[in-house]
Amino acid sequence: MEKTQNKQSNALTRIINRIRKKRFAYLTKSLLLLIVAYPYVQGDMGGQILLSLLATLVMIMSVIAVGDKKSHTVIALLFAAPWFLLLLLKVPLIPVDATQLVNDEIVFAFLLFAYTTYRIFIHIIKSRDVTAEILSASICVYLLIGLTWATLYVIVNMFYPGSFIDTDGRALQDGPDFLFFSYVTLTTVGYGNIEAITDQARSFASLEALTGQLYLTVMVARLVGLHISKPRTKESAT
């Protein structure tokens, strides 16, 4: 019995260690999966359950990604745990009023995304070498900036209804619309089919556009600088 438990414990430890070694790569994949699947899993019960599972996966990978220190993990858990509980209550199988739950869920999602973005960015800045994981971390930060601002736009719209409208003058309400607007703003593509009309919404949209450009500038300079400053081996020199 003890041997079986020890084998299971060792197997679990190996899995956790394997995930930690490529934590940023796994987080990148989970973020991309959530972003791509989000618009297609709205409405029906199956879609809501799948969306909750994807969000839970992102939560788990976010907590692991910031786990350089125990205190970082604890802070991430303080944001992820309430979000997870709210997701459980929002599952269609549980007969509760989900209106307020959605509002609370967005707040904790924003806090987790913002904290994870900050911690990974600090990790990149402190790194002394360009590895595949550092490159994955830089992609994570960019994806997380878009998600952070998407949740922030939802919060702004909660306090200032009608802050965002489409070309037909209809106010935005759906999460995929805010996600689309966030990444269009972050990348400064600016299709113009969604517009921020209140001062608060325009202010945050401007800040996101600036953040996106500054991040790319700083990150490219940082990664190139690390690569150039890396000591060259005799083989590479020849």
C-alpha positions, -999 to +999 in steps of 0.1 A: +000+000+000+028+024+010+047+015-022+017+023-044+012+057-026+049+065-030+048+057-067+018+079-072+035+107-052+067+104-072+047+104-105+028+135-095+060+152-084+076+144-118+046+158-136+047+190-116+084+194-121+080+189-158+053+215-160+074+240-140+103+236-163+081+247-192+056+267-173+056+297-196+052+275-227+022+258-211+007+291-200+011+305-236-008+275-250-036+277-224-040+315-231-041+309-268-067+281-264-089+304-242-086+333-266-094+313-297-122+292-281-139+320-261-161+334-289-174+299-298-184+286-264-210+312-254-246+305-247-254+268-242-247+247-212-219+227-228-202+259-239-203+274-205-188+242-189-160+241-215-153+278-210-151+273-172-127+244-178-105+265-200-105+294-175-096+270-147-067+257-168-055+293-173-058+299-135-037+268-127-010+277-152-010+313-140-004+303-104+024+279-114+039+306-137+044+331-109+056+305-084+092+317-081+085+324-044+059+311-020+045+346-014+039+350-051+020+318-053-001+327-023-011+361-038-020+344-071-041+319-052-059+347-034-071+359-068-076+325-085-095+307-057-125+332-056-126+333-094-127+294-094-155+293-068-175+319-088-171+298-119-185+268-101-215+287-090-221+301-125-222+266-141-257+261-155-262+230-134-265+252-103-297+272-101-284+306-089-287+342-102-254+346-122-257+384-128-237+395-097-215+364-100-203+375-134-195+410-121-174+395-092-158+370-115-145+397-139-129+416-110-109+385-098-100+377-134-087+412-138-066+410-106-051+376-115-043+386-151-027+419-140-007+403-112+005+374-135+015+399-162+035+419-137+053+389-121+063+374-155+075+408-168+097+412-137+110+376-143+120+385-179+137+417-169+157+399-142+167+371-166+203+369-178+199+346-208+176+342-238+160+308-237+129+292-252+111+298-219+120+334-218+106+338-253+075+320-242+073+343-212+075+374-234+046+361-255+027+353-223+030+389-211+017+403-245-013+379-244-020+387-208-019+425-214-047+420-239-067+399-215-061+422-186-074+452-206-104+432-219-115+425-183-108+461-175-131+473-203-159+450-189-155+467-155-155+502-170-187+493-189-202+481-156-197+515-140-203+535-171-228+516-193-227+523-230-190+532-229-184+511-261-205+510-292-203+494-326-208+510-360-246+505-357-246+525-324-253+494-303-237+492-269-212+464-263-223+438-238-206+405-248-172+394-236-158+384-270-165+420-282-144+435-254-117+408-261-117+418-298-115+455-290-087+450-266-064+432-290-073+455-319-063+484-296-032+466-282-018+459-317-030+494-329-048+478-359-078+500-352-105+486-375-129+512-363-159+489-360-159+494-322-155+528-306-149+540-270-172+569-264-169+579-228-139+597-214-131+568-191-132+542-219-110+564-242-085+569-214-080+532-208-080+525-246-052+551-251-032+536-222-035+501-237-023+513-271+007+530-254+014+500-233+014+477-263+039+498-282+062+505-252+062+468-243+073+457-277+100+483-278+113+475-243+111+437-248+128+436-282+156+458-268+159+436-237+160+403-256+185+416-282+206+431-255+207+398-236+216+379-268+244+403-277+259+403-242+260+365-240+296+352-241+303+336-275+319+302-275+349+293-296+327+273-320+302+302-326+331+327-330+346+306-358 
